[in-house]
Amino acid sequence: MSSPYISTHNKKHLFPHLVKILLITSTTLVASISTANASGIAQVSTSLNNASLLGQEMPTELLTFKIWLKPSNQQELKTFLSDLYNPNSSKYHKFISSSEYAQKFGISTQDVSSVKNYLMNKGFTVTNIPANGAYIETIGSVAKIQQTFNTQINNYLTKNGKVVYSNDRAITLDQEINDKVSFITGLDSISKMRPQYVATGALPNAVGMPGTMVPQLMQKAYGVDKLHASGLNGSGQTIVIIDAYDDATIENDLNVFSNRYNLPSCTSASGCFTKLNQYGQLSPLPESFPASDDWSGEISLDVQSAHTIVPGAQIILIEANSNNNDDLYAAINTAVSNQLASVISNSYGGPEAADSPLEYILMQAAAQGISVNFSSGDDGDNVGSQTTTPSVDYPSSSPWATAVGGSKVQLNPNGSYKSEAGWAWPWEDVGSTGGLSQYYTAQSWQRQAISTVNATGYGLVGSRRAVPDISLDGDPFSGFPVYDTADGTNWRQIGGTSLACPLYSSLIVIANQARVANQMPTVGLTTPYLYKMSYSQHQGSAPITNIVAPKYTQSSVLGANPGWNDITGLGSPYGPLFIQYLVNNR
């Protein structure tokens, strides 16, 4: 059974690579792909397993790539973070600034200079180095890349019919820079993120189908209307939202939305809304999204749902140059290293890899008291859509981020909260993504809270990072109305974990407002709080009990302690109780 409401602008996004003239052409040669390892640099994506080798990339083709550098004192950083989130430590929640982080754990200017000079001496063009020296953005020809990094850039035909380019092996570095570099990204067209939303079609008006969670109903369902009545609306706080490509109409769309639902206007002129590129600059902004990658719906959903929950907060939208992993990582690095806000919301994800340069950025965010949240994804355990092996999404599986899943909210006739279930469509491969990470270890507070989970569906037990942590409304059938003129649809109804993440991030903005008023530090990484709360403080009086799963995920839903499952995590927070707990506990 398929849904009659799914539009063509749904969660399935393809990332085609234009076919170029090839030096060698073959449709029968199977690529020999090296396996990723935890310490490899520029690892080869497992997506190329069983791909067909088409031939070498043109030697004159120019690629933009990033060299990510190793931070100093890595063991000391891990010890510091352990103490920082240990309530029994004298360092508990004594967050540091970005400048203090740079002094204690940052990348040395000498290392930055050495690697930069090395690249320039090899004939590469250095185009950008962020203030914290996290990476060196570089342009070079395929021929020069192959010669310098001992690899081959080839074109491949993947098993799902896409033509992509990639390095054919994990690269090796000259000893001159080997101990300074942690990763090289941008040598392939595979490592991309997809927006985590599901659209159920255009709306004839802003009201939507019966049951649509318009802003006032969303506020009422989670008790946010009560928080607003007490003055907790995000005033004095900032939320950063990160997406890909430029949505040229987003500011106007936001204010059409705000006017329709009697929310305060939010403009760049008033200082409420700011749009930046991935380097933190007002211009130049990225190109608009390509036809195959509809990010305008994601941007509209993120910005408008956040403004619904925190109408008093400043919104900073950072638009990455593309949906390539490293461009989005660079955008997060900009927000963290410049301390643009204490909450960063990210509604996108992709396949897990053994390691990532983003981990260092997320650790810096945790050290600075910044909450970084990611949608868990909309493909169940990804079987049938991404892989034949159950897999969660990254970056939501990072132990230094909070993974936000999706639920389905039922309201009473008067609009008040009635009940909540896990969001999934058992007739399709669609639903809140969850499970156990293949690569990342859980933090101690999560291991203690769900230590008896029987992970039979995944074949993993013990200390694996479990996803999601918490959930909010994500059901597209009762989805959120957004105004989006960038793709020509105007009003449309959208759901998915892409909706849940900005809702959750906005609640943390409110918590920070209340904590600042009480002369307390920001929340920082939120999972230590979540796994120490009693269940009633998550959900109020209506716990999530009806757990369903997408079509291909049914056999892998975990049996867990009361209060946690791999569709909704710990459940769904009721605003007033949730904020009260975050303020009453230091």
N, C-alpha and C positions, 0 to 999 in steps of 0.2 A: 504494500500500500504506500503510495507516495502522497505527499501533501499538496493540495491544490493551491496553497498560498505562497509557496516558495518562488521568489522572483529569480531572474537571472543574476541579480546582484546578491548572491548568497555567499556562503563561507568559502566556496571552492574557488581559489584564485590560481591561475596558471602564470608562469613566468617564462614565456618563450624567449629564446635567444635567436637573433637573426642569423640565418645560415650564411656563412661567408664562403669565399672561394678557398678550397682546401688544397693542400699540397698532395695529400694522399686521400683517396676515397675508397671506402669499403663498407659493405653492409653485413658482412659475415664475421669479421674479426671481433672477438670478444675481448674487452679491455681487461688487462691484468692490473688489478687495483690493490695497492698495499693497504693493510689494515691500520686504523688509527691507533695511536698509543698515547698514554697519558702525558708524555713529555715531548711528543713530536711537534715540530714547528710547521705551520701550513699543512695540516693533516689533510688527507684525501677523504672526501665525504663518502660515507657508506652508501649514499644514494647512487653511486656509480657502480656498485656491485652488479655484475651481469649486464652492464651497459655495453653498447657496441662502439668500438673505436672507429671514428670517421676519418681521422687524420690529424696532422699537426696544425696548430693555429698559425696564421700568417706571422712571420717573424717581425714584420714592421708594425703590427697592431700594437697600439699603446694601451696599457692597463694602468689604472690608478689603484694602488694598494697601500696598506698601512703596516708599518713595523711597530709592534707593541713592545715596550721596554719593561724590564723587570723592576719592580719597586725594591727599595732597600729594606733590610731588617725584616724579612718576611716572617720569621719565627717569632720575633718580638711583637709584630703586628697581631699574630694569632693569639698570643698570650694577652695582649692588651684588650682585644675584642672579647676574649673569654671573661676577663675581669669586668669589662664595661657592661656586660649583660648578666652579671652574677650579683643578685641582691645582697649577698653576704660579703661582697668585696667593698673595700673603701673607695674603689674607682667606679662603682656602679653609677651609670648614667652621667658620668663626667665627660661629656662629649667634647671633642676638640674641633677647632676651626680648620679650614682647608690649608691655611698657612702653617698651622701647627702640625697638621698631617704631613705636609711637604717636608718639614724639618725632621720629623721623627721617622717617617716611613716612605717618603716620596722618592722619586727617581732623581738621581744625581744629575746636576747640570753637566758634569763631565761626561757621563754616559750618553746624554742626549747629544752633546757636541761631537763625541767620538763617532757615534753611529751616523749622524748627519754628514760629517766629513767623509766617512767611508762611502756613503751612498753617492755623494756628489763626485767623489774621485772616480767612482765606477761609471759615471755618466748619467746618473739619474737626476731628475728634477724634484726637489723638495718643495711641496706646495703648502704644507701647514704643519705646525707643531703647537699643540695646546699649551696653555700656561703651566699645567702640571707635568708636561713632558710625557704623558701617557703613551703617545704614539707619534710617529713621524709619517705623515702622508706623503706619498711619493708617486711620480709618474715615470714609467719606463717602457721600452719596447719589449715584446715577447722575447726577442733574441737576447737582449741584455739580461732579462730576468732569468732565462734558462742558463746562460753562461755564468751568472753571478751566484745563483742558488742551486745549481746542480739538479735541475728538474726539467721536465718537458711539459709544455702547455699544449694540450690536445683538445680536439672537439669530439664529443660523444653523443650518441643517440641513446637516451635513457629508455628504460622499459615502458615508461608511460608516454613515449613519443616526443619528448622534448630534446632539442639540440642544445647542448651546453658546452662550455669550455672549462677545463680544470687542469691543475698540475697533476701529473701522473704518479707522484710519490711525495712522501714527506721530505721536505728539502733539508739540505745541510748548509751550514754557515761557515764562513772563514773564522778561524780562531780569534781574529781581531775583534769580532763583535759577538761571538757565540754566547759568551757568558752575560751579555747585556740584553739580549733579545728573548722575549717569552713567546711571541706569536708573530706570524705574518698572515694577514687577511687580505682578501681582494684578488687572489689569484684564480678564482673560479666564479662562475655565474650561477652556482647552485645554492650557496649559503645565503638564503633569503628568509625574511619573516613574512608571515601572512596575517592580515587583520583578523581578529577573533570575533567577528559578528555574523549574525544570520538575519537577513532581511526577509520579511514576509510580504513585501510588495508596497506599491504606492498607495497612499491614502487619499480618498476623495476630499478630505478636509483635515483639519488639525485634531479633530476629536478621535477619529479612528474607529476601528471595529469595537463591538461591545467588549468591555474588559480591558481595553488598552490602558496601560499605566501612564496616564498623563501626569505632568509634574505634581499637581496637587494630590493625586492619589498615591504617587510614589512617596511623597513627603509624609502622608498620613499613615501609609502602610508600615513604615519603619519608625514612626514616632518623631520624625524630623520636624514636623509642624510644631510639636511641643518644644523642641530645642530652639527653633526660631523664635517662638513666643518668649523664651527666657533670654533672648539676646545672643544665642549661639548660632551664628549664621556664617562663620568663617571670617568675620571682620578682622582686619589687621594681619591676615594670613595669606599665603600664596601657594597655589598648586601648579606644578609643572606637568603638562601633558605632552607626551612625545609620540609623534606619528611620522609617516613618510610622505614625501612629495608636498607640493604647495596646493592648498585649497584657497584660491584667490577670493572666494566669496564668503569665507567663514565668518568674518566679523559682521557683515551684513546679515547673514543667515542666523547668527546667534541673536541678533537684536530683533529680527522678525519673530523668532521663537520666543524671546523674552516678552515682547509686546503682546503676543497672542495669549500667553499664560500669566500675564500680570506679574512678571518678575522684573527686577530692576534692570535697566539697560547696562551694558558692559562694553565699553568702547575703548579704543586706543587713546582717544582724546582725553578721556577721563582718567586714564591710567589703570583701568580695570582689566583691559585685554592687551596683551603684547604677543607679537608673532616674531620668532627668531629663526635663523637658519641653524644648522647643526653646529656651527662654530660660535653661536651666541651673538650673532650680528643681525641687525635689522635688514640688511641686504648684502649681497643678492640672495633672494629666496630661491628655493629649488624649482625645477621645472614642474609643471602640473603632472598629475598622475597619468600614466599611460592607459590606454583603453583596457588592457588586460588586468590592470591593478587598480580597482576602485577603492581608493583610500578616502575619498571625500565623505562617504557614509560613515566611516570610522571616525574621522575628525569631527564631523557634526555630532555624532553620538557622544563622543568623549567630552567635548566642550559643553554641549547643551545639558547633558545629564549632570555634570559637575556643577554647572551654574544653578541647576535646580536644587541641589543639596546645600551648596555654599554660595548663595547669591551675594554675600558680602565679601567674598575673597577675590583676590587678584588672580587672573588666569594667565599663565605664560605657556603658549603653544610653541614647541620647538619642532620644526619640520626638517627631518633628515633628507639628504639629497636623493636617497632611494630607499627601497626596502631591503637593500643588502645588509647583512648582519653588521658589518663594520661601520656603516654609516649611522645605523641606529645606536650602536655602542658609542660612537663619537658624540652623538646627541646627548646620551645619558651622561657621558663624561663631562660635557659642558655644564649640565645642570648641577652635577655633584661638585666639580672642582671650583665652580664659581658660587656655590651655595645659593642658588637662585630660589630655592624653596626647601621646606622641611618635608614635603610629600611629592613624590614623582609617580604618575600613573601611566602604565604602559599596557595597551590592549592588543598585543600581538605576540606571536611565538613561532617556533619552528622545531624541527627535529633536534633531539639531544645530541651533543657531541661529548667526547671524553673530557674535554677541558675547554676553557674559553677565556679570552682576555677580559671579558666583562666581569669575571669574578673579582678581579682586583678593584674595579670601579665600585662594585657593590660593597666590598669590604670597606672601602673609603667612605661610602655613604653611611654605613653602619657606625663607623667611628665618629662621624660628624653629626649623628642624630637625625639622619634623613631616612624616611620610610620610602622604600621602593617596592611597588606592587605591580604584579603582572597577571593578566588573564590566564587561566589554566588551559583554555582551549575549548573547541566546540566539536571535537571528533571522537568523543569517548576515549578509548585507549589507542586511537589512531589505526587500529586494524581495519583494513579495507580501504583506507584513504591514503595513508602514508607508508605503511609497512605491513608485513605479515607477522611481525613480532610486536606484542603489546608495548607501548611506549608512551611516556608522558611528554609534554612540551617543555622546551627551554625558551626563555629564561625563568619560567615559573618554577622550575625544579631546582633553581639555585638555593642553597641553604641560607643565603644572605638576602633573600627577597621573600615577600609574602605572595602566595599563590591564591587567586580568587576564582572560585568556581561559580556555577550558576544554579539557581533554584527556580521553582515555579510557585508564585504567590497566588493564593486565593483570598479574595476580599469578601466581606459581608456586604449586603445591599447598600448600607450607608457609607461604604468605602473604607471601613476599618479593617484591620488585619484579621483574617480568619484562620488560615493555615498555610503551610509551605511544604513543598515536596522537592525532591531532587529533579532538576530539569534534564529530560532526555526524551527522545522520540524512539521508542523501541522498534518502530517499523523502518527506521533509517539509521544510517551511521552518523547520527547527530546527537550531541548531548554533552553535558559538562565533562571535561576531560579530567581523569584522575588515575592514580596508580602509584607505583614506586619507580624512582629514578634508576636508570641503569648504571649511572656513573657517580652520583653525588651522595654524600653521607648526611644523615639527618643531624640537626643540632641536638644537644643533650636533652633539651626541654621537650622536643617532639618524640624522641626515643622513649623517654620516661612515660609520656602521656599515652602512647599507642603501642607499647612494647609487645602486646600480645596479639597484634594483628596477624591473621593467618593469610598470607599473601599467596594462596594457591594459584590464583589466576595468572600470576606473573613469575612464579618460580623463584622469587626472591624473598628472603626473610632477614630479620635482624636490623641493621642500622641504616638501611636505605632511606633517602629523603622521600617522604610521602606527600602527594599532591592530590587535592588542594588543601589549603589550611582553613578556609572559611568561604562562605558563599552569600551572594545576594541575588536579586531577581535577574534572570537571564532568559526567561521563556519568550521566544519570539511571537507566539500567538497572543500573549498579553503584553507585547513589547512596548517600547518607548517611542513616541512620535518625535521625529527630528525633521528640521527644515533644512533641506540640502539642495541648492540650485546648481552646484558644480556639475552634477551628472544629469541635470534637466528634469528631475522627478519632483522637485519641491518637497511636499510632505510625504514621508514614508515611515513605516513602522519597522523598528530594528530591535533585536535582542541578542542573545548570546553572552558568553562570559566577557565580551567587550563592554557590555553594559554594566555587569557586576563590578568590574575593576574600578572605574571612576566613581561608582557609588560608594564602594568601600574606601577608596582613597579620600573621598570628600568627608566621610565620617572621621577619618584620622585628622583631617584639617580642623574639624570642629573640636576634636579632643585636644589638639595643640593650642587652639584658641583658649580653651578652658584652663589648660595647664599653665600657659603663660600668665593668665590672669591670677593664678595661684602661685606665681613665682616658681614654677617648676620647669625642668627642661622638657624638650619635645619628646615624643614617644620613641622616635628612632625605629629600629627594626621591631616590627609589631608581634612577630611570632612568639617571643618569650612571654608576652602577656596572654596571648590566645590560649596557649597550652597549659596555663596555670589557672584560668578562669573556671568557675563551676559552669555546668552546662546551662543553668538557668540564666546566667549573665550573658550568654550568647543569644539565646533564643527567646527569653521571656517565658511566656506561659504556653507556647505552642511549638514544641520541638519537631524537627523534621523526622518523620518516621516512615514515610512512603518513598523508598528508594527504588528507582527504576534505572535501567541502563539502555544505551543505544543498542541497535541490532547486533553488532558484532562484539559488544562488550559484556553481554549478559553473564558469561561464564567467569568473568574476572572481577566482578564486584566483590570487594573484600568483606569478610566477616570481621567485625571490629568491636572494641569496647563500646559501650553506650556513649554516643556523642561524637563518633567519628566514622566516616565512610569515604570511599574514594570517588564519590560523585559530588558531595557537598562539604567534605572536610568536617569541621567541627559544628557546622550548622550555619545559621544566619543571625546576625546581630540585631537586636532591637535597640534603636538609637539611644534613648535616654538611659537604659540600664548599662549599655555598652560604654557610653561616654562617662557615666558615673564611676564605673570600675576603673577606667583609664586615668581618671583624675584622682580617685581615692587611693590608688596604689602608685607609689613613687616609682 
